């Protein structure tokens, strides 16, 4: 798991990971297929061939998938359309960008991506904010990477790393002890990067301006 702030270069990290494998599938939002993955690959890894699998035509998607390349980029929704063809293509690496898309254990897209785990020997998730609402949202993301980290059972995970509100059994919260155990286990197969720790920024300048309205 690579959980790095916006602006720290997650796409470049993903491309560097992909460069170590023969055939990589990248799942990401449609809006960043061209603007992030394809542009950055062509700029920083010109020796690697990258192909977008997005198209309005299923036939065209399959044709693109059959082309010879190093990296194939696909939007989440497109995965369901050519799922069987993806499985048959023998990818050896899966990168899920903006992995908070998988935060809901019950969503169809989460379960579709998780079903890929048996067919992809190497898996990575990238996100600047993997748990936007609750730390329990990390479970399906880490289950994809390695089920041994938090186990296969979601409720067993909750019972071990969270405390249940007896007045509201549907509410799970974390004590300081819970958090320490949670992050200690998570860090065994994840890295966290803060922008201020890895990007040199100029000092902030504050100006006070007064206006009559």
C-alpha positions, 0 to 999 in steps of 0.5 A: 500500500502506498498512501502518499499525499497529493503532489508527492508523485503517486503516478510516478511511483506506480510507473516505477513499480510497473517497470519491474514487471512484464505486464501491468494492469492499472485501474484508475478513474477515467479522468486521469488515464490520459492526463496522468498515467499516459502523459507521465509514462510517455514523458518519464518512461519513453521506453515503455509502451502504455495503452488505454483500454477505455473505449465506448466499444467493447470490441475496441477495448478487446482489440487494445487489450490484445496489443503488445504493451508493458502497461494497460490502463483501465477505468473502474467501470470498464473492468466489468465490461472486459473482466473475462478478457482481463483474466485471460491476459495473464497480467503479473501486476495490478495497480489500483490508483485512488484505491479509496474507490474500494472503501465499501466492502459491499460495493460491486466494484470492490468485489470485482477488483478483489476477485482479481487477486487470485489471478494477479501475483503482485498487487499495489494500491495507491491513494492520498486518502485511503480512508476518507470516512473511517479507518475500517475502509482500509480493509478491502484495500489491504485484503487485495494486497495480502489477506494475511495483514488483516485477515479475510473476515471483516467483522473479525477485523473490526473486533480486533482493531476497533471498539464497539459502542454498546449504546449503538452497536453499529458504531465502531470507534478506535481507542489509542490502543486500537490505533496503535495496533491498527497502524502497526499492523498496517505499516508492515505492508504499507508506506505513508508519505506526507508532502511536507516530508518529501517535497521542498516548498518555499516558506509561506508568506502571509499578507493582510489586506483590508477592503471596504465593502 
